């Protein structure tokens, strides 16, 4: 373990934690050099378990002893930067309550075809701009037996720091791929059908099937599509799908937040099926 006390929050070695934008961390010019920042001990532990490469760890001096076992899991050449609490707070802009931060090598993003291999249930995200919602969808996907996630070109990056934290690291567990712009949506829908998936748009459409309709539970492979927080799925995507699906509501409520609706849909069409298959 290489512990380095840093007294100046302007130290260039701390740039990934505060001064580099998400685009700079991603490093579009050279994906092999891309980074991400993992926040919270739980997310860091999941990332390490999934083989994500740590580049450095940042913690405040008051938490260093509580992190000894986590630090012991790092390679000896991975630096651990330690700041006084007030300097760390100024550096990252908020009071850190959930453990350390870890700069990590951004994992390779596989092609769509690869993540679909062997999958029976897929979530497809279009236009989600709130990274907290993206992280929440991934957490539900991991918990409720979704095999893979496809991210449309208009969707926020699942490896953004807040998405990673909200997901509790599950963005490293659930296989996911970003769809190329020229493949969205028709080529993607065609590929899903070629792989045996029925594409179901979660949308408030006349004639939509209720989520608990028996015909949906009988599907062999299902792709559930979720749209933007404000306007939902775009018309071309809805028209390219095989079916539209709604969650029956009470008290005049027409819809749920996309994170909540995805959890309900995953429970009904993915988790229940996985439980039946394991029975």
C-alpha positions as CSV (number, residue, x, y, z in Angstrom):
1,X,0.0,0.0,0.0
2,X,1.3,3.4,-1.0
3,X,-0.4,6.0,1.2
4,X,0.2,9.6,0.2
5,X,-0.9,12.5,2.3
6,X,-1.9,15.5,0.1
7,X,-2.3,18.9,1.7
8,X,-3.2,20.8,-1.5
9,X,-6.5,20.0,-3.2
10,X,-5.1,21.5,-6.4
11,X,-2.6,18.7,-6.7
12,X,-2.7,17.4,-10.3
13,X,-2.8,13.8,-9.1
14,X,-6.3,14.5,-7.8
15,X,-7.7,15.8,-11.1
16,X,-9.8,12.8,-11.9
17,X,-11.8,13.3,-8.7
18,X,-12.7,17.0,-9.2
19,X,-11.4,18.8,-12.3
20,X,-11.8,16.4,-15.2
21,X,-15.3,16.4,-16.8
22,X,-17.1,13.1,-17.5
23,X,-16.2,13.5,-21.2
24,X,-12.5,13.9,-20.3
25,X,-12.6,10.9,-18.1
26,X,-14.2,8.8,-20.8
27,X,-11.4,9.9,-23.2
28,X,-13.2,9.5,-26.5
29,X,-10.0,9.7,-28.4
30,X,-8.6,6.5,-26.8
31,X,-11.1,4.2,-25.0
32,X,-8.2,2.2,-23.6
33,X,-7.2,5.2,-21.5
34,X,-10.7,6.0,-20.3
35,X,-11.4,6.4,-16.6
36,X,-14.4,6.6,-14.2
37,X,-14.8,7.6,-10.6
38,X,-16.4,5.1,-8.3
39,X,-18.0,6.6,-5.2
40,X,-19.0,4.6,-2.1
41,X,-17.4,1.6,-0.6
42,X,-20.1,-0.8,-1.8
43,X,-19.7,0.3,-5.4
44,X,-15.9,0.0,-5.2
45,X,-16.1,-3.5,-3.7
46,X,-18.5,-4.6,-6.5
47,X,-16.2,-3.1,-9.1
48,X,-13.2,-4.8,-7.7
49,X,-15.0,-8.1,-7.5
50,X,-15.9,-7.7,-11.2
51,X,-12.3,-7.2,-12.2
52,X,-12.4,-3.4,-12.8
53,X,-8.9,-2.0,-12.5
54,X,-8.3,0.5,-9.7
55,X,-5.9,3.4,-10.5
56,X,-6.0,5.3,-7.2
57,X,-8.1,5.7,-4.1
58,X,-9.0,8.9,-2.3
59,X,-10.2,9.1,1.3
60,X,-10.0,11.5,4.2
61,X,-7.7,11.0,7.1
62,X,-10.5,10.3,9.5
63,X,-11.6,7.3,7.5
64,X,-8.3,5.7,6.7
65,X,-8.4,3.1,9.4
66,X,-11.9,2.0,8.5
67,X,-10.7,1.4,4.9
68,X,-7.7,-0.8,5.7
69,X,-9.3,-4.0,4.6
70,X,-10.4,-2.4,1.3
71,X,-7.0,-0.9,0.7
72,X,-5.5,-4.3,1.3
73,X,-7.3,-5.5,-1.8
74,X,-5.5,-3.0,-4.0
75,X,-2.2,-3.8,-5.8
76,X,0.8,-2.4,-3.9
77,X,1.5,0.2,-6.7
78,X,-2.0,1.7,-6.5
79,X,-1.7,5.1,-4.6
80,X,-4.0,5.9,-1.8
81,X,-4.4,9.7,-1.4
82,X,-5.3,11.0,2.0
83,X,-6.6,14.5,2.6
84,X,-7.9,16.3,5.7
85,X,-11.6,16.1,5.7
86,X,-12.2,19.8,5.1
87,X,-9.8,19.8,2.2
88,X,-11.5,16.7,0.7
89,X,-14.9,18.4,1.0
90,X,-13.6,21.5,-0.8
91,X,-12.1,19.3,-3.5
92,X,-15.2,17.3,-4.4
93,X,-17.8,19.9,-3.4
94,X,-19.8,18.0,-0.8
95,X,-19.3,16.2,2.4
96,X,-18.4,12.6,1.8
97,X,-20.3,10.2,4.0
98,X,-20.2,7.0,2.2
99,X,-16.5,6.0,2.3
100,X,-13.8,6.6,-0.3
101,X,-13.6,7.5,-4.0
102,X,-11.7,5.3,-6.4
103,X,-10.5,6.3,-9.9
104,X,-10.7,3.2,-12.1
105,X,-10.0,2.1,-15.6
106,X,-13.2,2.3,-17.6
107,X,-14.2,-1.2,-18.6
108,X,-14.5,-2.1,-22.2
109,X,-18.0,-1.7,-23.6
110,X,-18.9,-4.8,-25.6
111,X,-20.9,-4.7,-28.8
112,X,-24.7,-5.2,-28.8
113,X,-24.4,-8.7,-30.3
114,X,-22.1,-9.9,-27.5
115,X,-24.4,-8.8,-24.6
116,X,-27.4,-10.4,-26.3
117,X,-25.7,-13.8,-26.4
118,X,-27.6,-16.2,-24.2
119,X,-29.9,-13.5,-22.9
120,X,-33.7,-14.0,-22.5
121,X,-34.6,-10.7,-21.0
122,X,-33.3,-7.3,-22.0
123,X,-33.9,-3.7,-20.9
124,X,-33.6,-1.0,-23.6
125,X,-33.2,2.6,-22.4
126,X,-33.9,5.5,-24.7
127,X,-33.4,9.1,-23.8
128,X,-32.9,8.8,-20.1
129,X,-31.0,12.0,-19.2
130,X,-31.2,11.7,-15.4
131,X,-28.1,9.6,-14.4
132,X,-29.8,8.7,-11.1
133,X,-32.6,7.0,-13.0
134,X,-30.0,5.2,-15.2
135,X,-28.3,3.9,-12.0
136,X,-31.6,2.9,-10.4
137,X,-32.7,1.0,-13.5
138,X,-29.4,-1.0,-13.5
139,X,-29.8,-1.8,-9.8
140,X,-33.3,-3.1,-10.4
141,X,-32.1,-5.0,-13.5
142,X,-29.4,-6.8,-11.4
143,X,-31.8,-7.6,-8.5
144,X,-34.7,-8.8,-10.7
145,X,-33.0,-11.1,-13.2
146,X,-32.6,-8.9,-16.3
147,X,-29.9,-10.5,-18.4
148,X,-28.6,-7.4,-20.3
149,X,-29.2,-3.7,-20.9
150,X,-29.0,-1.8,-24.2
151,X,-28.4,1.9,-24.0
152,X,-29.7,4.0,-27.0
153,X,-27.5,6.9,-28.3
154,X,-29.6,9.5,-26.5
155,X,-29.3,7.8,-23.1
156,X,-26.9,9.0,-20.3
157,X,-23.7,7.1,-19.7
158,X,-24.1,4.4,-17.1
159,X,-20.5,4.9,-16.0
160,X,-21.1,8.5,-14.8
161,X,-20.1,8.8,-11.2
162,X,-23.6,9.3,-9.8
163,X,-25.1,6.5,-11.9
164,X,-22.4,4.2,-10.6
165,X,-23.2,5.2,-7.0
166,X,-27.0,4.9,-7.3
167,X,-26.6,1.6,-9.0
168,X,-24.5,0.4,-6.0
169,X,-22.0,-0.9,-8.5
170,X,-24.4,-3.1,-10.5
171,X,-23.4,-1.2,-13.7
172,X,-20.3,-3.5,-13.5
173,X,-22.4,-6.7,-13.0
174,X,-25.2,-6.4,-15.7
175,X,-23.8,-6.8,-19.2
176,X,-24.6,-3.6,-21.3
177,X,-23.9,-2.1,-24.6
178,X,-24.4,1.3,-26.3
179,X,-26.3,1.1,-29.6
180,X,-24.6,2.9,-32.5
181,X,-26.5,6.0,-33.8
182,X,-27.0,4.6,-37.2
183,X,-28.5,1.4,-35.8
184,X,-31.2,3.1,-33.7
185,X,-34.0,2.2,-33.6
186,X,-34.9,0.0,-36.6
187,X,-31.7,-2.1,-37.0
188,X,-31.6,-2.7,-33.3
189,X,-35.2,-3.9,-33.3
190,X,-34.5,-6.1,-36.2
191,X,-31.5,-7.6,-34.4
192,X,-33.6,-8.3,-31.3
193,X,-36.3,-10.0,-33.3
194,X,-33.6,-12.0,-35.1
195,X,-32.4,-13.2,-31.7
196,X,-36.0,-14.2,-30.8
197,X,-37.0,-11.2,-28.7
198,X,-40.4,-9.7,-28.6
199,X,-40.0,-5.9,-28.3
200,X,-42.4,-4.4,-25.8
201,X,-42.6,-0.6,-25.5
202,X,-43.6,0.6,-22.0
203,X,-45.9,3.4,-23.2
204,X,-49.3,5.0,-22.5
205,X,-50.9,3.9,-25.8
206,X,-54.5,3.0,-26.6
207,X,-54.8,-0.7,-26.8
208,X,-51.7,-1.4,-24.8
209,X,-51.5,-4.7,-22.9
210,X,-51.6,-4.7,-19.1
211,X,-48.3,-5.8,-17.6
212,X,-49.9,-8.9,-16.1
213,X,-51.5,-10.0,-19.3
214,X,-50.8,-13.8,-19.6
215,X,-49.6,-13.5,-23.2
216,X,-46.6,-11.5,-21.9
217,X,-45.6,-14.0,-19.3
218,X,-45.6,-16.7,-22.0
219,X,-43.0,-14.9,-24.1
220,X,-39.8,-16.8,-24.5
221,X,-37.5,-13.8,-24.9
222,X,-38.6,-10.2,-24.0
223,X,-37.0,-6.8,-24.6
224,X,-38.6,-4.1,-22.5
225,X,-38.1,-0.5,-23.8
226,X,-38.2,2.5,-21.5
227,X,-38.2,6.1,-22.6
228,X,-37.3,9.6,-21.5
229,X,-38.4,10.9,-18.1
230,X,-40.6,13.6,-19.5
231,X,-42.0,12.4,-22.9
232,X,-41.4,8.7,-22.8
233,X,-40.4,6.6,-25.9
234,X,-40.2,8.4,-29.2
235,X,-42.8,7.6,-31.8
236,X,-40.4,5.8,-34.2
237,X,-39.4,3.4,-31.3
238,X,-43.0,2.7,-30.3
239,X,-43.9,2.0,-33.9
240,X,-40.9,-0.3,-34.3
241,X,-41.9,-2.4,-31.3
242,X,-44.1,-5.5,-31.4
243,X,-46.4,-4.6,-28.5
244,X,-47.1,-1.7,-26.1
245,X,-47.4,-2.4,-22.4
246,X,-48.8,-0.4,-19.5
247,X,-48.8,-0.9,-15.7
248,X,-52.4,-0.7,-14.5
249,X,-52.8,2.3,-12.2
250,X,-55.3,3.5,-9.5
251,X,-56.5,6.8,-8.2
252,X,-56.1,8.6,-11.5
253,X,-52.3,8.2,-11.6
254,X,-51.3,7.6,-15.2
255,X,-47.7,6.5,-14.8
256,X,-44.7,6.0,-12.6
257,X,-41.2,7.4,-12.6
258,X,-39.1,5.4,-15.1
259,X,-37.0,3.9,-12.3
260,X,-40.1,2.7,-10.4
261,X,-41.8,1.4,-13.6
262,X,-38.8,-0.5,-14.7
263,X,-38.6,-2.3,-11.3
264,X,-42.3,-3.3,-11.5
265,X,-41.9,-4.5,-15.1
266,X,-38.7,-6.5,-14.3
267,X,-40.4,-8.1,-11.3
268,X,-43.4,-9.2,-13.4
269,X,-41.7,-10.3,-16.6
270,X,-38.2,-11.2,-15.6
271,X,-37.9,-12.1,-12.0
272,X,-41.1,-14.2,-11.8
273,X,-40.0,-16.2,-14.9
274,X,-36.5,-16.8,-13.5
275,X,-38.1,-18.1,-10.2
276,X,-40.4,-20.4,-12.2
277,X,-37.4,-21.7,-14.2
278,X,-35.5,-22.4,-11.0
279,X,-38.4,-24.1,-9.3
